[in-house]
């Protein structure tokens, strides 16, 4: 079925063009790989990634600083106020009635009365025992008795007879501390979940204990100033030891910030936060229509706005299109764009296409047009033998061309090193396979046109024109594809990809280690097989101007 003399003749006739195309294509590929390997593209991407990570960390540090400062400042203020009130109540106002109140409450509970009824009974009895002008209204007396009973039950929940509850400042302090911590926990667990609420509770307990210790040493210590210096000193250690996952990579905060820098960021955020709140509070108090309750509500709302605004990352503060473009630039794989899409799907196909157009025409239509086909067919060689031989030459020449291209790519990749370029050997070989299969389909179309027409100009016009249209459509479609950052992407251009056969060569899928490219290559193989078969059949049946 194959004529060796004819095959050799085709090799000799097209050897010059084939050698030139192969040499230039391999040289271009080698230069591109070596140049990209020495450009340190990964360093550019790493710089972009570091910028985003650093900005995100700064935002997180500032947000945590302001949030925990606010919680700590409020908790310490509540602790001071509640401790003074409870200590005065237990050790001054109700000191002479403590035992009586507890004994009455115990007796009522033991007689089967409910907690609520027992408290009411104690309040009613105590109001009759207190002398006129004692300073307690009925509502204040209820609150005082309730606070005493709650305190007693906290340290003696079973109402055991042999337990003596202390009313020392240390015990009262611990009681108030735990109550405030539990209040913070209950508030946060609904909004942030168990883990965050537990951490906040432990944080507040530690902060108040530290505050109590420092107050024992210096009675003039200020709650706000303590919180301002305490929060950064804790967060610098917490953040410095933290790590998290970013795009499947372990990121350590210590790589980006020293403890001193974390403290500086945290302290500056808190000072700025305090300043903004003070200004806002003055504005609210200047309005005579605002009650204390209204002022508190407005301040709480303003706090959330300030924290949300200050904790925004740079990427979030920019317009959506700009931020999206920056993220894409940071994540863009230059090797995928230049090698996978620009070279293998465009530049690396241009010269092989020219070779295919010229060779396909010379193998069939050119010989018919020049009359040399009459000489070939005057020998015992059949038409089917001619077409199959020329088809085999065309496919073989392309296969050898891309085999040499594959060898060039592997050698160039070895010279550069896989550490400096993100494309693996396997991916490089698959790109060469994809390019060969694409050219197989293109050569089938050109071969069909060469077999269909008897004139070289018609064969080259239709076969070459269609092939060049595919290439131009691919170039235009590239500007609308996802490999181009959105900042310079023209979405309307993506429709050119739908009219180009080359779009079935999915280099992006190959470089993403996806299997999506397989069915597309199968279609290209199908196109090549069908067009070669149709070309052979057409040449067998058509009339030749011999």
Residue, then its C-alpha position, 0 to 999 in steps of 0.5 A: x500500500x506504500x510506495x517507497x520510491x514515492x515516499x523517498x521522493x516526497x522526503x527529498x522534495x520537502x526536506x529543505x522546508x521541513x529542516x528549516x521549520x523544525x530547526x527554527x521551532x526547536x530554537x524558539x522553544x529552547x530560547x523561551x524556556x531558558x530565558x523564562x527560567x532565568x527571569x526569576x518569575x517565581x520571585x515576582x509571584x512570591x513578592x505579590x503573594x507576600x504583599x497580600x499575605x502581609x496586608x492580610x496579617x496587618x488587617x488581622x492584627x489591627x482587628x484583633x487589637x481593637x476587638x480585644x481592647x474593647x472587650x477588655x476595657x469594658x470588662x475591666x470597667x465593669x469589674x471595678x464598678x461591680x467589685x466596689x458595689x458588691x464589696x460595699x454591699x456585703x461588708x458594709x450595708x448588709x454586714x450585720x444581716x448576712x447570716x440572718x438572710x442566709x439562714x432565712x433563705x436556707x430554712x425556706x428552701x429546706x421547707x420546700x419553697x422555690x428559690x423565687x418564693x424563698x427570696x421574696x420571703x426573705x426580702x419581706x422579712x428583712x424589710x420589717x427588720x430594717x429600721x426606718x431610714x436604712x437607705x434601701x428602697x424595696x427595689x434596692x433591697x430586692x437587688x441587695x438580697x439577690x446579690x448576697x444570695x447569688x454570691x453565697x450560692x456561688x461558693x456553696x451551691x449545695x447549701x452545705x451546713x459546714x461550709x463557711x463562705x468568706x466575704x474577703x476582697x479576694x473572694x469577692x474579686x474572684x466572684x466578680x471576675x468569673x461572672x464578667x468572664x462568663x458574661x463575655x462567653x455567653x455574649x460571644x458564643x452566639x455570634x462567633x462560636x464555642x472556640x472563640x468564646x472560650x478563648x475570649x473568656x480565658x483572655x478576660x480572666x487573664x487580663x483581669x488577674x493581671x490588672x488586679x496584680x498591677x493595681x495591688x502594686x499601684x493603686x493609681x493604675x488606669x483601666x483604659x491605659x492598662x488595656x491599651x498596653x496589655x493587649x499588644x503585649x499579649x497579641x505580639x506573642x500570640x500572633x508571632x507563634x501563629x501559622x495558617x494555610x495559604x494556597x496549600x502552603x504553610x505560612x508562619x507569621x514570624x516570617x513577616x513580622x517581628x514581635x516588636x512590629x506586631x506590638x507596634x501595629x497593635x498599639x497604634x491600632x488601639x490608640x487610633x481606635x480610642x481617639x476615634x471613639x473619644x471624638x465620636x462620644x464628644x459629638x454625641x454628647x453635644x446633642x442635647x436630645x441624646x440620652x445616655x442610652x442613645x449615646x451608648x447605642x450609637x457608640x456601640x454601632x460606631x465601634x463596629x463600623x470603625x473595626x470593620x473599616x480598619x480591618x479591611x485588607x488593601x485588596x478589599x478597599x479597592x474597586x472590585x475589578x482592580x482587586x480581582x486583577x491584582x489577585x489574578x496577577x499574583x496567582x498568574x502562572x507566566x510559564x503556563x501563559x507563555x509556554x503553554x498558550x503563546x508558544x505551543x498553541x500559537x507561535x509554535x504552530x505557525x511555522x509547522x502550519x506553513x510547512x503543512x500547507x506547502x507540503x500538502x499542496x506539493x504532495x497531491x494538488x501541486x503534482x496534478x496541476x504541474x502534470x507530474x501526477x500523470x507520470x506517477x500514475x502511468x507506472x503500476x502505482x495506483x491512486x490509493x497507493x499514491x494518497x496513502x504514501x503521501x499521507x504517511x509521509x505527511x504524518x511521519x514528517x510531523x511526528x519526527x518534527x514534534x519528537x525533536x521538539x519534545x527532545x529539545x523541550x526536555x533538554x532545555x528544561x533540564x538545563x534550566x531546572x524544574x525548581x526555576x520553572x513550574x512545568x514538569x517533564x510529563x507536562x512538557x511531553x503532553x504539550x508536545x503530544x497536544x501540538x502534534x495531534x493538533x497539527x495532525x488534524x490541520x494536516x488532514x484538512x489541508x490534505x483533503x483540500x489538496x486531494x479535492x482540488x486539481x489546482x494548487x491555488x485552490x488547494x492552498x486557498x481553501x486549506x491554507x486559508x482555513x488553517x490561517x483562520x484557525x490560527x488568527x482566531x486563536x490569537x484573538x481568542x487568547x485575549x478573551x481567555x482566562x489565562x489573561x488577567x482580567x485587567x487586560x482581558x477583553x471578554x468579547x474576544x473569547x468567542x473566537x475560541x469557539x470557531x478555532x480548531x486549535x481551541x481543542x488543544x487545551x494546554x491549560x488543562x494539561x498544565x493543571x494536571x486535569x484530564x479534560x484535554x483527553x476528550x478534546x485531543x480525541x476529537x482532533x484525532x477524529x478530525x484528522x482521521x476523517x479528513x485523511x480518509x475523505x481525501x483518499x476516497x475523493x482522489x480515488x473517484x475524481x476525474x484528473x486532468x491527465 
